[in-house]
């Protein structure tokens, strides 16, 4: 029985990463097809600016999800739960829906889906952290980090609520152009900030724990 557990801990994280790689590859293919099919991107005006900003936010989001999962596999060993195997598919479905809705006129719904991706990814990170904390091999990290509380996720909750609020404002707004640009720039800033955090976690996965110590139990 113990050998089965050890084999699961060795194989399943890599399998999850492989599945996510396939999902992200399909998302990027669909992303490129959306660029080719969106003629408004090549025309002057606010609609083109909104379209390109939306594409940039989408691309950064796809890359952030990839970095997040690779960092987990590099840093920890854990026995994946059933939820760990299903969350990449849920994230993929949300990404495909977002890419399909990448049109300025559908930006309100798109922002709600962006908030949903943030929420699902954070839930996935929390579930994985709980599993990883139970493995003695990860004591180098968790011995220095307290279990996460709701306060640790306050920033993520704020971001999710902000994206949903942007969706509501855009749904009710008559002048989408300037409002959409401001909302997308804020979303881009939030994702880039997450990337700066992910860089620290990435370095923590490659160097000794004495060199870089993460300060919270929230990788995304």
C-alpha positions in Angstrom: 0.0 0.0 0.0 2.8 2.4 0.9 4.5 1.7 -2.5 1.3 2.7 -4.2 1.2 6.0 -2.2 4.8 6.7 -3.1 4.2 6.0 -6.7 1.1 8.3 -6.7 3.1 11.1 -5.2 5.9 10.6 -7.8 3.7 10.3 -10.8 0.4 12.3 -10.4 1.9 15.8 -10.1 3.8 15.2 -13.4 0.6 13.8 -15.0 -1.4 16.9 -13.8 1.4 19.1 -15.3 1.2 17.1 -18.6 -2.6 17.5 -18.8 -2.3 21.2 -18.1 0.4 21.5 -20.8 -2.1 20.1 -23.3 -4.9 22.3 -22.1 -2.7 25.4 -22.3 -1.5 24.4 -25.8 -5.1 24.2 -27.0 -5.8 27.5 -25.3 -2.9 29.2 -27.1 -4.1 27.7 -30.5 -7.6 29.0 -29.9 -6.1 32.3 -28.8 -4.2 32.6 -32.1 -7.3 31.7 -34.1 -9.2 34.5 -32.3 -6.5 37.0 -33.3 -6.8 35.9 -37.0 -10.7 36.1 -36.9 -10.9 39.5 -35.2 -10.7 42.0 -38.1 -11.4 44.9 -35.7 -8.0 44.5 -34.2 -6.4 45.9 -37.3 -8.6 49.0 -37.5 -7.9 52.3 -35.8 -10.1 53.3 -32.9 -10.9 52.5 -29.2 -12.3 49.1 -30.2 -8.9 48.0 -31.4 -7.1 49.3 -28.3 -9.6 47.4 -26.1 -9.2 44.3 -28.2 -5.4 44.3 -27.9 -5.5 45.0 -24.2 -7.9 42.1 -23.8 -5.6 39.8 -25.7 -2.6 40.9 -23.6 -4.5 40.2 -20.3 -5.5 36.8 -21.6 -2.0 35.8 -22.7 -0.5 36.9 -19.3 -3.2 34.9 -17.5 -2.5 31.8 -19.5 1.3 32.1 -18.8 0.6 32.8 -15.1 -1.4 29.6 -14.7 1.4 27.6 -16.3 4.1 29.2 -14.0 1.9 28.6 -11.0 1.6 24.8 -11.7 5.2 24.3 -12.7 6.3 26.0 -9.5 4.2 23.7 -7.4 5.6 20.6 -9.0 9.2 21.8 -8.6 8.7 22.9 -4.9 6.6 20.2 -3.3 5.7 16.5 -3.2 2.2 15.7 -2.3 -0.5 13.1 -2.7 -2.9 14.7 -5.2 -6.6 14.5 -4.4 -9.4 14.0 -6.9 -9.9 17.8 -6.9 -6.3 18.3 -7.9 -6.9 16.3 -11.1 -10.1 18.0 -12.0 -9.2 21.7 -11.4 -6.9 22.0 -14.5 -9.9 20.9 -16.7 -12.1 23.5 -15.0 -9.5 26.2 -15.5 -9.2 25.1 -19.1 -12.9 25.3 -19.7 -13.0 28.8 -18.3 -10.0 29.8 -20.4 -11.7 28.5 -23.6 -14.8 30.4 -22.7 -12.8 33.6 -22.2 -11.0 33.3 -25.5 -14.3 32.6 -27.3 -15.8 35.8 -25.7 -12.8 38.0 -26.6 -14.9 40.8 -28.2 -15.3 44.3 -26.8 -19.1 43.9 -26.8 -18.8 40.9 -24.5 -16.2 42.3 -22.1 -18.7 42.4 -19.2 -19.1 38.6 -19.2 -15.4 38.1 -19.9 -14.5 40.0 -16.7 -16.8 37.8 -14.7 -15.0 34.7 -16.2 -11.6 36.2 -15.4 -12.7 36.5 -11.7 -13.9 32.9 -11.8 -10.4 31.8 -13.1 -8.8 33.6 -10.2 -11.2 32.1 -7.7 -10.7 28.5 -9.0 -7.0 28.8 -9.2 -6.8 30.1 -5.7 -9.0 27.3 -4.5 -6.8 24.8 -6.3 -3.7 26.3 -4.6 -5.3 26.1 -1.2 -6.3 22.4 -1.6 -2.8 21.5 -2.9 -1.1 23.3 0.0 -3.3 21.4 2.5 -2.2 18.1 0.9 1.5 19.2 0.7 1.5 20.3 4.3 0.8 16.7 5.4 4.0 15.4 3.6 7.1 15.5 5.8 9.2 16.1 2.7 7.8 19.6 2.6 8.7 20.5 6.2 11.5 22.8 4.9 8.8 25.2 3.8 5.8 24.6 6.1 7.8 24.6 9.3 8.3 28.3 8.6 4.8 29.1 7.3 1.6 29.1 9.3 -1.6 27.5 7.7 -3.5 30.0 5.6 -6.4 31.9 7.0 -9.1 33.9 5.3 -7.0 37.0 5.9 -4.2 35.6 3.7 -6.7 35.4 0.8 -8.1 38.9 1.3 -6.2 40.3 -1.7 -7.4 37.6 -4.0 -11.0 38.0 -2.8 -10.7 41.7 -3.4 -9.4 41.1 -7.0 -12.2 38.7 -7.8 -14.8 41.1 -6.5 -13.1 43.9 -8.5 -13.3 41.9 -11.7 -16.9 41.1 -11.1 -17.6 44.8 -10.4 -15.9 45.7 -13.7 -18.2 43.3 -15.4 -21.3 44.8 -13.8 -20.2 48.4 -14.6 -19.5 47.5 -18.2 -22.8 45.7 -18.5 -24.6 48.9 -17.3 -22.3 51.4 -19.0 -23.2 53.1 -22.3 -19.7 54.3 -23.1 -17.6 51.1 -23.1 -14.4 52.4 -24.6 -12.7 54.5 -21.8 -14.2 52.3 -19.0 -13.0 49.1 -20.7 -9.4 50.4 -21.1 -9.2 51.5 -17.5 -10.6 48.1 -16.3 -8.2 46.1 -18.5 -5.2 48.1 -17.4 -6.1 47.4 -13.8 -6.5 43.7 -14.6 -3.1 43.7 -16.3 -1.5 45.3 -13.4 -3.0 42.7 -11.0 -1.7 39.9 -13.2 1.8 41.4 -13.5 1.9 41.8 -9.7 1.1 38.1 -9.4 3.9 37.4 -11.8 6.3 39.3 -9.6 5.1 37.1 -6.7 5.4 34.0 -8.8 9.1 34.9 -9.5 9.9 34.8 -5.8 8.2 31.4 -5.5 10.0 30.1 -8.6 13.4 31.1 -7.1 12.4 29.4 -3.9 11.8 26.2 -5.8 15.3 26.3 -7.4 17.6 27.4 -4.6 18.0 26.4 -1.0 15.3 27.3 1.5 17.7 29.4 3.4 18.2 31.8 0.4 14.6 32.5 -0.4 11.8 32.0 2.1 8.2 32.6 1.1 6.1 34.6 3.5 2.6 33.3 3.0 0.7 30.2 2.1 -0.8 31.7 -1.1 1.0 31.2 -4.4 -1.7 32.7 -6.6 
